Amino acid sequence: FTIVGVLGLVAGIIAGVGIFALGDMNKAAHQLEVAAKQVAKGADIVVQVMAINREEYALAADPSPETIAEVKEEVAEARTKIEEEVAEIQASADPEQARMLEGIAAAVKIYEKEIDKIVELAEESGRLITLDGARREILEEVNQAAVQAEALETALAEYLVYTEAKEKSLAEGAADTYVTASVELAVV
């Protein structure tokens, strides 16, 4: 009866180690999934910033009322997407990501002000724009906004580098957990 009891105890330990290891693996897999989604959302934000930047140049090239209307619509849509993506990322951000996202949100607000200036200037100038007049002024504002866009892109790039490193670290942690659990199970 003692042998059966010892074997039962060993089987219980093996099951316990296995269940614990599987729990750790499940947690690591979930963290990897979250990090992967954060990277994808960050990349989506970069795409939206690029879309806004394209609209700036479209407006500088053709500040007609039709283009102004199209630019306003496209920029509003991109802004909404950026806000949604940032909100989704913030929901699962770690403290370092949260700090970075605050910087990104601030850079977005500054960039949006530059875009608003460009649209306002184009609206004021209308079809009367000449290359040596208001169009040059719009182009100067576009160039200033490009500086803000670059700052925003830099903040986003830092976020993506950090999050990708976090994802890699989580993957390595999951692999380590697997190795540890395998060794523990082999020993027991």
Buried (B, 14 or more C-beta within 10 A) or exposed (E): EEEEEEEEEEEEEBEEBBEEBEEBBEBBEEBBEBBBBBBEBBEBBBEBBEBBBEBBEBBBEBBBEEBBEBBBEBBEEBBEBBBBBBEBBBEBBBEEBEEBBBBBBEBBEBBBEBBBBBBEBBBEBEEEBEEEEBBEBBBEBBEEBBEBBBBBBEBBEEBBEBBBEBBEEBBEBBEEBBEEBEEBEEEE
